[in-house]
Amino acid sequence: MTRTGSAAPVRADVATDITRVAVSTVIFSLRRGADDAPQLVLPLVRRTRDPFEGLWALPGGWLDIAEDLEDAASRTLAETTGLTPSYLEQLYAFGNVDRSPSRVVSIVYWALLRADEVDAQVSAHAAGRDAPENVRWFPVAGLPPLAFDHQQIIDYALWRLRNKAGYSRVAHGLMTDCFTLADLREVYEAILGRRLDPANFRRQVENSGSLVRTDAFRTGNHRPARLYRPHAGAELADRGPLSPASAPHESSTR
């Protein structure tokens, strides 16, 4: 039988090529910056060998042959940073042929971890003298040059987080157990990278059913502010206060 058309050219070394699978994680947390406003931060690991020795990279490692992907994400994150996230979700598979000197496909997860949980986990490792080395936290808006295609991966994870914050409760994964509406608005502003109108935000959040009003207030130099907590029956991926139908308008003040 004669086949019509022409087949795509095949590289001579395809038969001997080995494709390896790695798992990496983009883990977001919040820290207050010099202006006391929350900012998104993430941990990076400095590479100690080629390729890209000395550059910063996302925490990750190789997938074991008998290991599920999510288990690998949790394991490699713990091994490289000592962190256990409160929210973990598969992001995307990155597999451009030229992304690494050898053929590597990376299954990337993204995660959230509250600042107090970061502090507690870091302190526990310091006390146990088993803290991972070569780890540093960076603000998302001020990352150093990164190895491989990790800047592209972080940009994609940030895009996913911002989109998900618009229609789900995922931002609550960065909140403490109880918080004011101003606290919550600051978190949304840090994620979205823009200011939100306070009155509009308050109305949409209170009408969303995503929070429970407590009888407690935060007192200080200003008017006492009521404390809220997340609705106990709501998952982080459930519909949130900034759904497309009721998203607050951007404030003219930046």
C-alpha positions in Angstrom: 0.0 0.0 0.0 1.3 3.4 -0.9 0.8 6.2 1.7 -0.1 9.6 0.5 1.5 12.8 1.9 4.8 13.1 3.8 5.5 12.4 7.4 7.0 15.0 9.7 10.8 14.6 9.9 12.0 12.6 12.9 15.2 13.6 14.8 17.8 10.9 14.6 18.2 10.9 18.4 14.6 10.6 19.3 14.9 6.8 20.0 17.5 7.5 22.6 16.0 10.6 24.2 14.8 10.4 27.8 12.0 12.7 28.9 12.0 13.3 32.7 9.1 14.6 34.7 9.6 17.2 37.4 7.1 18.8 39.9 7.4 22.4 41.0 5.2 24.6 43.2 4.5 28.3 43.2 3.6 29.1 46.8 2.1 32.5 47.6 1.9 34.2 51.0 1.5 37.7 52.3 4.0 40.0 54.1 3.6 43.7 54.9 6.0 45.9 53.0 7.8 49.1 53.9 4.5 51.0 53.5 2.8 48.5 55.9 0.5 47.3 53.1 0.3 43.6 52.4 2.3 42.3 49.4 2.4 38.9 47.7 5.6 37.0 48.4 6.9 33.6 47.4 9.9 31.4 48.3 12.7 30.6 45.9 15.6 28.2 46.1 19.1 29.1 44.9 20.5 26.5 42.6 23.8 24.9 43.7 24.6 23.1 40.4 24.3 23.5 36.7 22.3 24.3 34.7 21.8 27.8 36.0 24.0 27.4 39.1 23.6 30.4 41.4 20.2 31.5 40.0 17.0 31.4 41.9 14.3 28.8 41.0 11.0 27.5 42.2 11.0 24.7 44.8 10.6 21.3 43.1 12.1 18.0 42.2 11.8 14.8 40.2 8.6 12.7 40.2 9.2 9.3 41.6 8.0 6.4 39.5 5.4 5.2 42.1 4.3 8.6 43.3 1.1 10.5 42.6 1.6 14.1 41.3 0.0 15.9 44.3 2.1 13.7 46.7 5.2 14.7 44.7 4.3 18.4 44.9 3.9 18.2 48.7 7.0 16.2 49.2 9.3 18.3 47.0 8.0 21.5 48.6 8.6 20.1 52.1 12.1 18.9 51.1 13.2 22.2 49.5 11.5 24.8 51.7 10.2 22.9 54.8 6.7 24.2 54.1 3.3 22.5 54.1 0.6 24.6 52.3 -3.0 25.1 53.3 -4.2 25.2 49.7 -2.6 23.2 46.8 -3.9 23.1 43.2 -2.5 21.9 39.9 -1.6 24.8 37.7 -0.3 23.6 34.3 2.2 21.4 32.5 5.2 23.2 31.1 7.1 21.3 28.4 8.7 23.4 25.8 11.5 21.5 24.2 14.1 24.2 24.9 13.1 25.0 28.5 16.0 22.9 29.8 19.2 21.6 28.4 17.7 18.1 28.8 14.2 17.1 28.0 12.1 18.0 31.1 8.3 18.3 31.5 7.3 20.1 34.7 3.9 19.6 36.3 3.4 22.8 38.3 1.2 23.4 41.3 0.4 26.6 43.0 -0.3 26.9 46.7 -1.3 29.4 49.5 0.1 29.7 53.0 -0.8 32.2 55.6 2.0 34.3 57.1 1.4 33.0 60.6 1.7 29.4 59.3 4.9 30.3 57.4 6.3 31.7 60.7 5.3 28.7 62.7 6.7 26.2 60.2 10.0 28.1 59.7 10.4 28.4 63.5 9.7 24.7 64.0 12.4 23.8 61.5 14.9 26.3 63.1 14.2 24.8 66.5 14.8 21.3 65.1 17.9 22.4 63.3 16.6 20.9 60.0 15.7 24.1 58.2 16.3 23.8 54.4 19.2 25.9 53.0 19.3 28.4 50.2 15.7 29.5 50.6 14.6 33.1 50.5 11.3 34.9 50.3 10.8 37.5 47.6 8.0 40.0 46.8 6.3 39.0 43.6 6.8 42.6 42.3 10.6 42.3 42.8 11.9 38.9 41.7 15.5 38.3 40.8 16.5 36.7 37.5 15.2 33.1 37.5 16.4 29.8 36.1 14.6 28.0 33.3 11.2 29.4 32.4 10.3 30.0 36.0 9.4 33.6 35.5 6.8 32.6 32.9 5.5 30.0 35.4 5.1 32.5 38.2 3.4 35.0 35.8 0.9 32.3 34.9 0.3 31.3 38.5 -0.3 35.0 39.4 -2.8 35.3 36.5 -4.6 32.2 37.8 -4.7 33.5 41.4 -6.0 36.9 40.3 -8.7 35.3 38.1 -9.7 32.8 40.8 -9.9 35.6 43.4 -12.6 37.2 41.2 -15.0 34.3 41.4 -14.0 32.2 44.5 -13.1 32.5 48.1 -9.5 31.5 47.5 -8.2 34.8 49.0 -9.5 33.5 52.4 -6.6 31.0 52.2 -4.3 33.9 53.1 -6.4 35.2 56.0 -6.1 34.6 59.7 -9.0 33.0 61.5 -10.7 36.3 62.3 -10.3 39.6 60.4 -11.8 42.9 59.6 -13.3 43.8 56.2 -10.4 46.2 55.8 -8.0 43.3 56.3 -9.8 41.3 53.6 -9.9 44.2 51.2 -6.1 44.7 51.6 -5.6 41.0 50.7 -7.7 41.4 47.6 -5.8 44.5 46.7 -2.5 42.8 47.1 -3.6 39.9 44.9 -5.3 42.0 42.2 -2.6 44.8 42.2 -5.1 47.6 42.4 -7.2 49.6 44.9 -10.8 48.7 45.6 -13.5 51.1 46.7 -14.1 50.4 50.4 -17.8 51.0 50.5 -18.5 49.0 47.4 -16.3 46.2 48.6 -18.1 46.1 52.0 -21.5 45.9 50.4 -20.5 43.1 48.0 -18.8 41.0 50.7 -21.6 41.3 53.2 -24.1 40.3 50.5 -22.0 37.3 49.3 -22.7 35.0 52.2 -19.0 34.1 52.3 -18.4 35.5 55.8 -19.8 35.2 59.3 -20.1 38.3 61.5 -18.7 37.7 65.0 -19.6 39.7 68.2 -15.9 40.7 68.6 -14.3 44.0 67.6 -10.8 45.1 67.0 -10.1 48.3 69.0 -7.3 50.7 68.8 -6.7 54.3 67.8 -9.6 54.2 65.3 -13.2 53.3 65.4 -13.7 49.7 66.6 -13.9 47.4 63.6 -16.1 44.2 63.6 -14.3 40.9 63.2 -15.5 38.3 60.7 -14.6 34.7 60.0 -15.0 32.6 56.8 -18.2 30.6 56.5 -17.4 27.2 58.0 -19.2 25.2 55.2 -17.5 27.0 52.3 -14.6 25.7 50.3 -11.9 28.0 49.0 -12.9 27.2 45.5 -16.6 28.1 46.1 -18.2 31.3 44.8 -16.7 34.3 46.5 -17.6 37.9 47.1 -16.0 39.3 43.9 -17.9 37.2 41.4 -18.2 38.8 37.9 -21.8 39.8 38.5 -21.0 41.8 41.5 -17.3 42.8 41.4 -16.6 46.2 43.0 -15.3 49.0 40.8 -11.7 50.0 40.9 -11.1 53.0 43.0 -9.7 56.1 41.3 -7.2 56.4 44.2 -4.0 54.4 43.8 
